[in-house]
Amino acid sequence: MPLFIKRDQIYAHQIHLLEHKLRSKEERILELETENALLHLRLAECLGKLRRDNEDVLQAQKHRLHQNHVQKYTQTALAKLLTEVQVLKQDLRDVFAVYVGFATELDEQSREILERVGSASPALQGNDGELQSLQAQVDALKHSLQEENERCRTERLRRKLLHNTLVELRGNIRVHCRVRPVLPFDAGLGQLALGSGSTLEEVVQAVNDDSVLVSCSKPGTSAMNKMFEFERVHGPEDSQEAVFEEVKPLLTSLLDGYNVCIMAYGQTGSGKTHTMIGTEDFTRPEGAPLQGVIPKSATELFRLISEKPAESHTVEVSVTEVYNNEVFDLLSKDCEGVAIGTKRDVITTSTGTSEVPALTHELVRSSVEVMQVISAVLRLRARSPTLVHRDSSRSHLIVTLTVTSKSPNALALARRLQSARQELQRPSQKEWWSPRCRRAASSRSASPASSPYHSPYHSPCLSPRPSITQAQIRTKLQLVDLAGSECVGMSGVTGAALWETSCINRSLSALSDVLGALAEQRPHVPYRNSKLTHLLQDSIGGEAKLLVMLCVSPTQRFLAESLQSLGFGARARQVHREPARRKNTTLKMK
């Protein structure tokens, strides 16, 4: 065979191999280009995600800086308002001291003038000039007293305005938290007592005046902490007096014409009843250091009323409980006068307020009477033992103090002075008018106790005058001790007690739903989903100043319930309501 034929076959075979390698290289190039394109897409996605993360971090930093700025501004404004309130209180004390001095001086000079007129009456009958001079002095003193009264009234109005502005800046719905100390029953009852000692570990701590730190970590895992912030946080070392000092300013708003509600929320055994009522015999003075918010509020309310004109305020008390989603009047009595719990209903009036028809109200004149009424019916409250506490309250207790006020009117006082002056100018009048509008003859012959007008706020002037009255203002102070918020598994109840726990949890859930609807500003707020929220509608929905006192347990055993209570408080803080409206004080003339 010729040599050139083998050479051509060899060349053709080599060309075939080279073409095969070329196709393989081209396929590899396509694969690399495709992989390169995919890598470019992944790189673009990563860059976009990184850019978005940077933007989110930047926005979060801006939001945090804005919140810090708003918080600093609010704290500055509150500090300034507090300073102004302190200065104004001092000014008011000074003005009141001047007012008392003027009143004392006026009484002394009036008595002196009265004695001079009585001793020199024969000579004065023929000397009208001296009589007119004395009358001019009396008129000047009256004018000075009227000016001081006007200044005192103006200062009171300024104090009220600053005080209510301060409370509204703090928030109409305020949330306080109280962490109780570790107690013996924290070890548990029954089967729960067999747990390990880790259940007594303190995981809830009050780190400062407005923050609570919760350690959510479990044994063998990394630490995970949560921080909750409230308007005020009380630690285990805080006394009952320290807790009430933060509540006391709301009672001033009560007499200024606002409804006020203070409720304690938390699981059984967290200290709600201790915070609201106390642990000692609260009807005795020696039990005062351990008295709760209810007796201390009653004492402070009557102290504030004692500074007002006599008989200008009346106080009525009513005690109700919500048990199994039914309202019971604990002050109702049977035919023999024994207190029994009578079922009542809750209605909504034409003005949109909630009301309990036929509810029993008792008139009280001191804080001791208030606590005597409450202590007499506390035995009627539903209670039963659970695995959490051997004396667990199974109902919501609501104590309502209704204050009816009728403030004195400056216009009525001016007309009384004018009518008395007209009587002095009559020719046949021989008796003199004193600053407290008492006749000279009757002041010498009758003792103050025998006179029906011994009070400085009543006038015995017999001259006719128009009747000027002011519409009565009714405000409510509602003090609520809620039932325990623990779950069925924690309480360990069985049988009929399951229905009690179900009703308690549903009513507390309805309360949370109402606060959630208010926080989200929904058009409909489900007050009527529960008798509890329907009864407290006026206190929650914008007509009142509401304070929620969260009571939490510090130990690991109750961590889930403590987190639930703190979450409820955080949700309540998100409610932004319109400023609370003061009751109408329009004058009525007859």
Helices and strands as residue ranges (DSSP letters): H 3-119, H 121-125, H 128-170, E 173-179, G 184-187, G 190-194, G 197-200, E 204-208, E 211-215, E 225-229, E 232-234, H 240-247, H 249-255, E 259-265, H 272-276, G 285-290, H 293-306, E 313-323, E 326-329, E 342-344, E 347-348, E 354-355, E 362-364, H 367-377, G 378-380, E 383-384, E 392-393, E 396-405, H 410-424, H 440-445, E 468-470, E 473-481, H 488-491, H 497-519, G 527-529, H 531-535, H 537-540, E 544-552, G 556-558, H 559-573, E 587-589
